[in-house]
């Protein structure tokens, strides 16, 4: 087992290198960039100033208007473009920039944001608690709801309970999480009916001065609506996956043999069937947690004014803020690879018959 873990950890390095290289090439080939964005902003300001001068008439005189319009038509000063290239590091060849980026990332130095003017590491550490709060609690509640519900549906396959629960699960899956979030705001956050929960943020004003138990309650109070919106749209597939896994296992010979020996139904389900049926569910845990942490919460963060990593990454992509884009990508990939290894180790806990010592990576 230790040899397997060591091999998997060593594979993290080339995997990270490959993903970073592919994304670096894609970003370099993509049109636009931070300099183009700044150039368009400067040109827009120059055009606006020219329009204002043209509208003042005799206040500035014809020569003033002509001079301003001439400056706008000439575009951006080449010296300014050179300074911008030097500031953003684009004055060096792409391979040199990529190698420097890898050396910095090995020290977890992700550089400074182009547009925020702050270290990317500082921004990630600042936004990470919000994404962790949403992702961990949503994933935990999703599994706590989906696995018992899926087992109950498998045991009562074809009964009225299975039919109406499948209907509710399908409705929840069909409603997008952001739309359900808006519905929750309208109903319970002062939209039109009740004002039981806060509309934005994860803490109230004066949170630092509260006693610890009140801080816990306030934190949970702010999490109710966003986490509910994410859970409702995410547990359907896991529920059906759990049900199908148990239904398949319940029809196998070893289950019939266990029942013929007179074992209690709970012992059959959780002592024999559970280990085999849950392997496929555990296999999807890393992808589920990563999706909840970094992608599934984007619109929820926007709707509830939660400043997390999803919103940070989205704004960075819009503004071509490359340090944030690559920094968050590095963190997402690293966490995903580690969680994948954790999922493999969980296989052994669920089913000791699995032996990764014989597996070649």
Secondary structure by P-SEA (a helix, b strand, c coil): caaaaaaaaaaaaaaaaaaaaaaaaaaaaccccaaaaaaaaaaaaaaaaaaaaaaacccccaaaaaaaaaaaaacccaaaaaaaaaaacccccaaaaaaaaaaaaaaccccccccccccaaaaaaaaaaaaaaaaaaaaaaaaaacaaaaaaaaaacccaaaaaaaaaaaaaaaccaaaaaaaaaacccccccccccccccccccccccccaaaaaaaaaaaaaaaaaaaaaacaaaaaaaaaaaaaaaaacaaaaaaaaacccccccccccaaaaaaaaaaaaaaaaaaaaccccaaaaaaaaccccaaaaaaaaaaacaaaaaaaaaaaaaaaaaaaaaaaaaaaaaaccccccccccc
